[in-house]
Amino acid sequence: MTDTLDRTAITEVPILDVLAARWSTRVFDAEAPIDEAALASALEAARWAPSANNSQPWRFIVARRGTPEHAAILETLMGFNQAWAGAASALVVFAAVTSHDGTPLAWGAYDTGQAAAHFTVQAHAAGLHTHQMGGFDRDALAAAFDLGSDLAPVTVMAVGTLGDIASAPEPLRERENAPRVRLPLADLLAADA
């Protein structure tokens, strides 16, 4: 187990330690059960994420490894994601409410992204590791869980205990050990008046 792996980001200016230390692994301990208290805290943090008009336009599907629901989510993952995500203790789907009483909620996906971000930060602070995925079949996932037309899957998140990177297959080791990089902040500013 490599829980002591330091992947702390080198930031241009100081940020909260929990934000700098959070990173997305693809190597999970396939034997470790989910820490239920840590998962509950992460879901609670997501519940308290900001939302327009306090509408909370997000819904979660939480599926623990070994359940039919976990297998159903795993089946919708594409390509490389399917190869590693099954080892995660849980897969969590973040779905956005897209309309209310026939009125489109233009901010639904944005607010759902905030809920997912709050989840990842709290999960990391509680000792869990996460990895969000956009590579999944949204229609198949919606069908598998009978989501209505006003509920759109936004991301699937693998959650669990960090696995042993040294014993992971070579493609995973390469990705896990690659330097963490981001565009410079100056490149991200469309305007800074």
PyMOL commands that set and color helices and strands:
alter all, ss='L'
color gray80, all
select helices_A, chain A and resi 17-21+36-47+52-54+68-76+79-85+108-125+138-144+165-167+170-177+185-188
alter helices_A, ss='H'
color red, helices_A
select strands_A, chain A and resi 58-64+90-97+99-100+103-104+129-133+151-160
alter strands_A, ss='S'
color yellow, strands_A
deselect
rebuild
show_as cartoon
